[in-house]
Amino acid sequence: MLRVRSKVICTVCRHLVPTTTGVKFRIPLQKLHPLYRAIHHRYYGNINCQHPPHRTAARYFTSMSRLPMRPPKVPPGAGGRGYQQKRNFWVARLAARLLKLRYILLGSAVGGGYTAKKTYDEWKDMLPDFSEYNWVIPDFVWEIGQQIDLEKLAKALPEMEEIAKLLPDIDKIGENFTFIKSILSSGVSLGSEVKGASGLLLLLETSGEPPLKATDTSTSALQDDKQYKKSSEKERIDQLQEDLLRTQLKYQRMLERLEKENKELRKVVLQKDDKGIHQRKVKKSLIDLYSEVLDILSDYDANYNTQDHLPRVVVVGDQSAGKTSVLEMIAQARIFPRGSGEMMTRSPVKVTLSEGPHHVALFKDSGREFDLTKEEDLAALRHEIELRMRKSVKDGQTVSSETISLSVKGPGIQRMVLVDLPGVISTVTAGMASDTKETIFSISKAYMQNPNAIILCIQDGSVDAERSIVTDLVSQMDPQGKRTIFVLTKVDLAEKNLASPNRIQQIVEGKLFPMKALGYFAVVTGKGSSGESIDSIKDYEEEFFQGSRLLRDGMLKAHQVTTKNLSLAVSDCFWKMVRESVEQQADVFKASRFNLETEWKNNYPRLRELDRNELYEKAKNEILDEVISLSQVTPQHWEAILQKKLWERVSTHVIENIYLPAAQTMDSGTFNTTVDIKLKQWTDKQLPHKALEVAWETLQEEFARFMAEYKGKDQDDIFDKLKEAVKDESIKRHKWNERAMDSLRVIQHNALEDRSITDKPQWDAAIQFMEQTLQSRLKDTEAVIKDMVGPDWKERWLSWKNRTADQHIRNETKTELERLLKLHDEHTAYLANDEVTTVRKNLEGRSVEVDPMLIKDTWHQLYRRHFLQKALSHCNLCKRGFYYYQRHFVDSELECNDVVLFWRIQRMLVITGNTLRQQLTNTEVRRLEKNVKEVLDDFGEDSEKKCQLITGRRVQLAEDLKKVREIQEKLEAFIEALHKEK
């Protein structure tokens, strides 16, 4: 029976499990039989089997062994053996069917994971060891983490929230898809299929949304449609545009910052000289070396005096004669701003032309390259030149002598240096400065007086030759015509307008003008339209001369026409003159250098040759050191100075407006009340402002004191003017932080309200402070009285001094008032009218006429002296009154409320000094240091300011030495390169 049951189970296993399962999962088919045997014998343990169940195999291939097995429930009354066998066979078949998919998935996962791991290990073992090839990668790659701040770069990158803002709104897209789905589904009946729409519906349904019914979709479609119409499209578009603009601005700033950091990092990497990384040296062309020499000369000798004899091509001509157009044809680009009859060239423009693979232009002081093949770069270049011209022109002027340096490189461009000058005018028009004509003449003469300068004289062929002004000017500067090249422009218009073409022939042969020249050329610079390109102008020029009767009839020779021939001729003449004069000029600068060095050795033998910029840096460091010294001042020094200055500022108010009025009272209660009221009013209105004024003045005085003390330590006097200007400008820019005034007022008010003197040393300090103050006031009062009454009898006899009439009257009045004080020792501060009358009558009895106001004025000073003397004597009595003060002066006639007042004032001075010192050291000194640094940076960028503040023969001599050495070195390098080219 057991054998039959086993055969049945094996048959069932073969039918349930496909034959490919064993192959697919690499499990032999025979191993599935023990599995089901294990399942079977788990429920029927009373059956004797020859082989024990394979629990290990069952536990490996299935998870059933990990779950608690429940024995099947036997129906009541079913206890027969045959029933159990039939029931168990049905359970095994059902379990096998339910677990079929589970076996496949589990087996595939385990087998696939094992295979993938084994394949990866085999592939990894086949790879070579790349650690031996680390030398292939440069060392700076491994050190790039040290050169580049990756954390800073990561912080500069946009956040995920910012990137998410740029992505499309998924919710809006979902709403739109829902709306389309509802429209499509509304037209489809249940159970029907619609071609085209079914695929879209299926796509929408598989995205996670349940399929919509016809009624539900129609309702939702209407709701979505209403909600969609409610939203304003204009608001959405405006919001999107604002977000886009804000994002663009943000990333533009980020890009600029990253480009700047990238440029600095590239500079660091290029300057690294070890580990195989060297800075690449760019070989400069011959014309670039020569142009650098001219730039240095332009800065060194702005007036172009006789020292500057290096050749250059000077382009001169009448206004609107076409000289700028000729220069553009030579440069092969429309690089200059243009205007119809308006003066556009407002300052000299030096253009260095050289040959290069790319047609580009750049300024001497800028690293930006303008691509001359792109119209937007050309427009930007013209705009930049116009801005530089307007910036160089000073207020109230029309033209400037400041030179703008520009380099143009391109294929086929002839090497030379040209200077485009402002056009010569005959009349000053509205809007021009009155001296414009004379300024243009002086600039032109300054350039043309160079004996090695090539003059390119431009004449407008479309106007009468007699109207030309430039020809007379050129004739004056080069009467022999040894360095002048004459160019006749607008020949096409001249041929059309002139009745006699022979006149053009006379001009180009030099027979019409008295001016002489090396050569004569005729060119055409276009049809007069500013939008013409260089290529179209060249084509038009060639086409015109090919059909022109001037060339056909022999009036003009072939080498005298077109700007191309002109460019070749000017370049040849330029280099010929350069080779003839450059060595001579080098010798001139060599001799000049020797003379300057000799003068320096004789006059300043122990000083270094520091030019203006180097002297400024030295002075800057000294000033910064002096400012830093402010932070090293001790707190005790600050507080002592602040207390002393504050008391000097407020002592008069305390004595005259608080102490004296309160001391006139008869009892201590009234005295204290009067003092409290006046102190409160003083604190609320005046005291904080006075304290801040004192602190600000103290900071200025300490700053000036440190600069004066530093001056005595072998300081160069050449920096005095600069330091004084820096100090004044820094103090002018400094704004005291007045936000602390409210807190200072509270602190002072609390300090003045305190009346509790805790120990005897404080009492003694208050008495000493009061005594010093009263003695100082008494001394001042006696000096005033002495000035009023004049010298006494001892001075009159010994020093031969006499009293004036007014002093005699005051002396008599003083004697009378002193008699009154002796009679009434407790007299009040003011005289009664009857007392004034009595004193006046007594003086009239002695033949002394006196005014009542003089009596009162004299009484005020006498009573003040009397009061101060009594206060000093009372102060001496209070020295032993601390015991009575502690008992609140009970059972004692001694009252020392004035001592308590001075203690309150003294304590307020200490607390105020401490508070102001904290504000000075923590805030104001640092802000002053910041202001000084800003002023120094501003002065350092202003060349005119440095020239005004650092002056003297020593400075000018060092400047000349530096420039001459630099020019000589550049010239020697140029001559060496010139010889190599030969």
HELIX and SHEET records of a PDB file:
HELIX    1   1 LEU A    2  LEU A   16  1                                  15    
HELIX    2   2 THR A   19  LYS A   24  1                                   6    
HELIX    3   3 LEU A   29  LYS A   31  5                                   3    
HELIX    4   4 LEU A   32  TYR A   43  1                                  12    
HELIX    5   5 ARG A   55  PHE A   61  1                                   7    
HELIX    6   6 MET A   64  ARG A   66  5                                   3    
HELIX    7   7 ARG A   81  LEU A   98  1                                  18    
HELIX    8   8 LYS A  100  MET A  126  1                                  27    
HELIX    9   9 PHE A  130  VAL A  136  5                                   7    
HELIX   10  10 ASP A  139  TRP A  142  1                                   4    
HELIX   11  11 ILE A  144  GLN A  147  1                                   4    
HELIX   12  12 LEU A  150  ALA A  156  1                                   7    
HELIX   13  13 MET A  160  LEU A  166  1                                   7    
HELIX   14  14 ILE A  170  SER A  186  1                                  17    
HELIX   15  15 ALA A  197  GLU A  205  1                                   9    
HELIX   16  16 ALA A  214  LYS A  230  1                                  17    
HELIX   17  17 GLU A  233  GLN A  271  1                                  39    
HELIX   18  18 LEU A  286  TYR A  300  1                                  15    
HELIX   19  19 LYS A  323  ALA A  331  1                                   9    
HELIX   20  20 GLU A  375  SER A  392  1                                  18    
HELIX   21  21 THR A  436  MET A  448  1                                  13    
HELIX   22  22 ALA A  465  ARG A  467  5                                   3    
HELIX   23  23 VAL A  470  MET A  477  1                                   8    
HELIX   24  24 VAL A  491  ASN A  497  1                                   7    
HELIX   25  25 ASN A  502  VAL A  508  1                                   7    
HELIX   26  26 ILE A  534  GLY A  547  1                                  14    
HELIX   27  27 ARG A  549  ARG A  552  1                                   4    
HELIX   28  28 ALA A  558  GLN A  560  5                                   3    
HELIX   29  29 THR A  563  ASN A  603  1                                  41    
HELIX   30  30 ARG A  612  LEU A  630  1                                  19    
HELIX   31  31 PRO A  635  HIS A  653  1                                  19    
HELIX   32  32 VAL A  654  TYR A  659  3                                   6    
HELIX   33  33 LEU A  660  ALA A  663  1                                   4    
HELIX   34  34 SER A  668  LYS A  685  1                                  18    
HELIX   35  35 LEU A  687  LYS A  711  1                                  25    
HELIX   36  36 ASP A  717  PHE A  719  5                                   3    
HELIX   37  37 ASP A  720  ARG A  733  1                                  14    
HELIX   38  38 GLU A  738  ALA A  740  5                                   3    
HELIX   39  39 MET A  741  GLU A  753  1                                  13    
HELIX   40  40 LYS A  760  VAL A  789  1                                  30    
HELIX   41  41 TRP A  793  LEU A  798  1                                   6    
HELIX   42  42 ALA A  805  LEU A  823  1                                  19    
HELIX   43  43 ASN A  833  GLY A  845  1                                  13    
HELIX   44  44 PRO A  852  LEU A  877  1                                  26    
HELIX   45  45 CYS A  878  ARG A  880  5                                   3    
HELIX   46  46 PHE A  882  GLN A  886  1                                   5    
HELIX   47  47 ASN A  897  GLN A  919  1                                  23    
HELIX   48  48 LEU A  920  GLU A  924  3                                   5    
HELIX   49  49 VAL A  925  GLU A  941  1                                  17    
HELIX   50  50 SER A  943  LEU A  949  1                                   7    
HELIX   51  51 ARG A  953  GLU A  981  1                                  29    
SHEET    1   A 9 PHE A 370  ASP A 371  0                                        
SHEET    2   A 9 VAL A 360  PHE A 363 -1                                        
SHEET    3   A 9 ILE A 404  GLY A 410 -1                                        
SHEET    4   A 9 VAL A 349  GLU A 355  1                                        
SHEET    5   A 9 MET A 416  ASP A 420 -1                                        
SHEET    6   A 9 VAL A 313  GLY A 317  1                                        
SHEET    7   A 9 ILE A 454  ASP A 460  1                                        
SHEET    8   A 9 THR A 484  THR A 489  1                                        
SHEET    9   A 9 GLY A 519  ALA A 522  1                                        
END                                                                             
